[in-house]
């Protein structure tokens, strides 16, 4: 079953056509990568899928429901998590406080108890869930550190934890390894695989590092100037002459 589907989406900014008749289908449990050169429309497509920016034509379906006109916060509450190229966290909060805030927000909008005195002190069950998530993602050693003092890699991990605290069905990752060292990139790649395999979360990602894409993706979609060049498995994309021409380079034919 496709958990996320886009049908013939157009997106314009004035006279500028950014997306042109873009369609895609993401099966549940898949890691789906969207690649393409700068300016291809990847982030705009993300914004359309997550509800941050309305499309001019076409439709977006999430878990079988047409969400084309649904706002971003509604899609988030329905199970669409999101991270950004630059991690968005509460800088003055500790790692623990960031995660507790996300868990309490989820519990409140799902009409679950967040604790009688949640505005003063987190409930024990909230703290237990936060500690477990933080340990699972590998941030236990910095749990009391303010987010502003974390390394770039740890800030990205914290953003992952915040997104996972909302218990998403689909996790949308916009350039998850941007600006990272090679070691941190591999660490994030392993984390994405673990999230998918252990938590059953479907992952949709944009990424420029093709080693990471080929390591992770079950399916890959290639955009160029807002149009779909190709969509398929890793072998299909590597061997596609049009993809080699617009993005990968001819040397990828022998990779």
C-alpha positions as CSV (number, residue, x, y, z in Angstrom):
1,X,0.0,0.0,0.0
2,X,1.2,3.5,-0.8
3,X,1.4,5.6,2.3
4,X,2.1,8.8,0.4
5,X,1.1,9.6,-3.2
6,X,1.5,12.7,-5.3
7,X,-0.5,13.1,-8.5
8,X,0.4,15.5,-11.3
9,X,1.5,18.4,-9.0
10,X,2.3,21.8,-10.4
11,X,3.8,24.6,-8.3
12,X,4.4,28.1,-9.6
13,X,5.9,31.2,-7.9
14,X,4.4,33.9,-10.2
15,X,5.6,33.2,-13.7
16,X,8.2,30.8,-12.4
17,X,7.3,27.1,-12.9
18,X,9.0,25.2,-10.1
19,X,7.2,21.8,-10.4
20,X,5.6,20.5,-13.5
21,X,3.2,17.5,-13.4
22,X,5.2,15.7,-10.8
23,X,3.9,12.3,-9.6
24,X,5.3,9.8,-7.1
25,X,4.2,6.9,-5.0
26,X,5.9,5.8,-1.7
27,X,5.1,2.3,-0.4
28,X,4.8,1.9,3.4
29,X,8.2,0.9,4.9
30,X,10.2,2.2,2.0
31,X,13.2,4.6,2.0
32,X,12.4,6.9,-0.9
33,X,15.1,9.4,-2.1
34,X,14.5,12.5,-4.2
35,X,17.6,13.7,-6.0
36,X,18.5,16.3,-8.6
37,X,20.8,19.3,-9.2
38,X,20.4,22.5,-7.2
39,X,17.2,24.3,-8.3
40,X,15.5,21.1,-9.4
41,X,12.5,21.6,-7.1
42,X,13.3,19.0,-4.4
43,X,12.6,21.3,-1.4
44,X,9.6,22.8,-3.0
45,X,8.2,19.3,-3.6
46,X,8.8,18.6,0.1
47,X,6.9,21.7,1.1
48,X,4.0,20.7,-1.1
49,X,3.9,17.2,0.4
50,X,4.1,18.4,4.0
51,X,1.6,21.3,3.5
52,X,4.1,24.2,4.0
53,X,3.3,25.5,0.5
54,X,0.1,24.8,-1.5
55,X,0.3,23.4,-5.0
56,X,-1.3,25.2,-7.9
57,X,-2.6,21.9,-9.4
58,X,-2.6,18.2,-8.6
59,X,-3.2,16.2,-5.5
60,X,-1.4,14.8,-2.4
61,X,-2.7,11.7,-0.7
62,X,-1.5,10.6,2.8
63,X,-2.6,7.2,4.1
64,X,-5.2,7.1,1.4
65,X,-6.7,10.5,2.3
66,X,-6.6,13.5,0.1
67,X,-4.7,16.1,2.1
68,X,-4.0,18.6,-0.7
69,X,-5.7,21.4,1.1
70,X,-4.8,20.3,4.6
71,X,-2.4,22.6,6.5
72,X,1.0,21.5,7.7
73,X,0.1,21.1,11.4
74,X,-2.8,18.8,10.4
75,X,-0.5,16.6,8.4
76,X,2.0,16.5,11.3
77,X,-0.7,15.4,13.7
78,X,-1.9,12.8,11.2
79,X,1.6,11.2,11.2
80,X,3.9,13.2,8.9
81,X,7.2,14.0,10.6
82,X,9.7,16.5,9.2
83,X,13.3,17.6,9.6
84,X,15.1,20.5,7.8
85,X,18.4,21.2,6.2
86,X,19.3,23.4,9.2
87,X,18.1,21.7,12.4
88,X,15.2,23.4,14.1
89,X,15.4,22.8,17.9
90,X,14.9,24.9,21.0
91,X,18.4,26.3,21.5
92,X,18.0,27.3,25.1
93,X,16.4,23.9,26.1
94,X,18.4,20.9,27.1
95,X,18.3,17.8,25.0
96,X,15.9,16.3,27.5
97,X,13.7,19.4,27.6
98,X,13.4,19.5,23.8
99,X,12.2,15.9,23.7
100,X,9.9,16.2,26.7
101,X,8.2,19.2,25.0
102,X,7.6,17.2,21.8
103,X,6.1,14.2,23.8
104,X,3.8,16.5,25.8
105,X,2.7,18.2,22.6
106,X,1.8,14.9,21.0
107,X,-0.1,13.7,24.1
108,X,-2.1,16.9,24.4
109,X,-3.3,17.0,20.8
110,X,-4.1,13.2,20.9
111,X,-6.1,13.9,24.1
112,X,-3.8,11.7,26.2
113,X,-2.7,12.6,29.7
114,X,0.5,14.6,29.8
115,X,0.6,14.6,33.6
116,X,-1.4,16.5,36.1
117,X,1.4,19.0,36.7
118,X,2.9,19.0,33.2
119,X,3.3,22.8,33.1
120,X,5.5,22.6,36.2
121,X,7.1,19.2,36.0
122,X,7.1,16.4,33.4
123,X,5.1,13.2,34.3
124,X,7.2,10.1,35.1
125,X,5.9,8.3,32.0
126,X,6.8,11.3,29.8
127,X,10.3,11.3,31.2
128,X,10.7,7.6,30.8
129,X,9.7,7.8,27.1
130,X,12.1,10.8,26.6
131,X,15.0,9.0,28.2
132,X,14.3,5.9,26.0
133,X,14.2,7.8,22.8
134,X,17.3,9.8,23.6
135,X,19.2,6.6,24.5
136,X,18.0,4.9,21.3
137,X,19.3,7.7,19.1
138,X,22.7,7.9,21.0
139,X,22.4,11.2,22.8
140,X,22.4,10.0,26.4
141,X,25.8,11.4,27.1
142,X,24.6,15.0,26.3
143,X,21.1,14.7,27.7
144,X,21.5,17.7,30.0
145,X,23.4,19.9,27.5
146,X,21.7,23.0,26.0
147,X,20.9,22.4,22.3
148,X,22.9,25.5,21.3
149,X,26.1,23.8,22.5
150,X,25.7,20.6,20.6
151,X,27.8,19.6,17.6
152,X,26.2,19.9,14.2
153,X,25.8,16.1,14.1
154,X,24.2,15.9,17.5
155,X,21.8,18.8,16.7
156,X,20.6,16.8,13.7
157,X,20.2,13.7,15.9
158,X,18.2,15.8,18.4
159,X,15.9,17.0,15.6
160,X,15.4,13.3,14.6
161,X,14.4,12.5,18.2
162,X,12.0,15.4,18.3
163,X,10.4,14.2,15.1
164,X,10.2,10.6,16.3
165,X,8.6,11.7,19.6
166,X,5.6,12.6,17.6
167,X,5.3,9.0,16.5
168,X,5.2,9.7,12.7
169,X,4.2,7.2,10.1
170,X,6.3,9.0,7.5
171,X,9.5,10.9,8.3
172,X,10.4,13.6,5.7
173,X,14.2,14.3,5.8
174,X,15.4,17.3,3.9
175,X,19.2,16.9,3.3
176,X,19.7,14.9,6.6
177,X,23.6,14.8,6.2
178,X,24.1,18.4,4.9
179,X,27.3,19.9,6.4
180,X,28.4,16.8,8.2
181,X,31.8,15.1,8.4
182,X,32.1,11.7,6.6
183,X,31.9,9.9,9.9
184,X,28.8,11.8,10.9
185,X,27.2,11.2,7.5
186,X,27.6,7.4,7.9
187,X,26.3,7.6,11.5
188,X,23.1,9.4,10.3
189,X,22.7,6.8,7.4
190,X,22.9,4.0,9.9
191,X,20.4,5.8,12.1
192,X,17.9,6.2,9.2
193,X,18.1,2.5,8.5
194,X,17.6,1.7,12.2
195,X,14.5,4.0,12.4
196,X,13.0,2.3,9.3
197,X,13.8,-1.3,10.4
198,X,13.1,-1.0,14.2
199,X,10.4,1.5,14.3
200,X,8.6,0.8,11.0
201,X,8.8,4.4,9.8
202,X,8.6,5.1,6.1
203,X,11.3,7.6,5.1
204,X,11.2,10.2,2.3
205,X,14.5,12.1,1.9
206,X,16.3,14.6,-0.3
207,X,20.1,14.2,-0.4
208,X,23.1,15.3,-2.4
209,X,25.5,12.7,-1.2
210,X,25.0,9.9,-3.7
211,X,26.9,7.3,-1.6
212,X,24.4,7.9,1.1
213,X,21.5,7.7,-1.4
214,X,22.7,4.4,-2.9
215,X,23.4,3.0,0.6
216,X,19.9,3.7,1.9
217,X,17.3,4.1,-0.8
218,X,14.8,1.4,-2.0
219,X,13.5,3.8,-4.7
220,X,14.9,7.0,-6.2
221,X,13.2,9.8,-8.0
222,X,15.3,12.2,-10.1
223,X,14.1,15.8,-10.7
224,X,15.5,18.3,-13.1
225,X,14.0,21.8,-13.6
226,X,10.9,20.7,-11.8
227,X,10.2,17.7,-14.0
228,X,10.6,14.0,-13.3
229,X,13.6,12.5,-15.2
230,X,13.3,8.9,-13.8
231,X,12.0,6.9,-10.9
232,X,13.1,3.4,-9.9
233,X,15.5,1.2,-8.0
234,X,19.2,1.9,-7.5
235,X,20.3,-0.2,-10.5
236,X,17.7,1.5,-12.7
237,X,18.8,5.0,-11.8
238,X,22.5,4.2,-12.1
239,X,22.0,2.8,-15.6
240,X,19.7,5.4,-16.9
241,X,21.4,7.6,-19.6
242,X,19.1,10.6,-19.0
243,X,20.0,10.6,-15.2
244,X,23.7,10.3,-16.0
245,X,23.4,13.3,-18.3
246,X,21.6,15.6,-16.0
247,X,22.9,14.6,-12.6
248,X,25.1,11.6,-11.9
249,X,27.7,12.1,-14.6
250,X,28.8,9.5,-17.1
251,X,31.3,7.9,-14.6
252,X,28.4,6.5,-12.6
253,X,27.7,4.1,-15.4
254,X,30.7,2.0,-14.1
255,X,30.1,2.6,-10.4
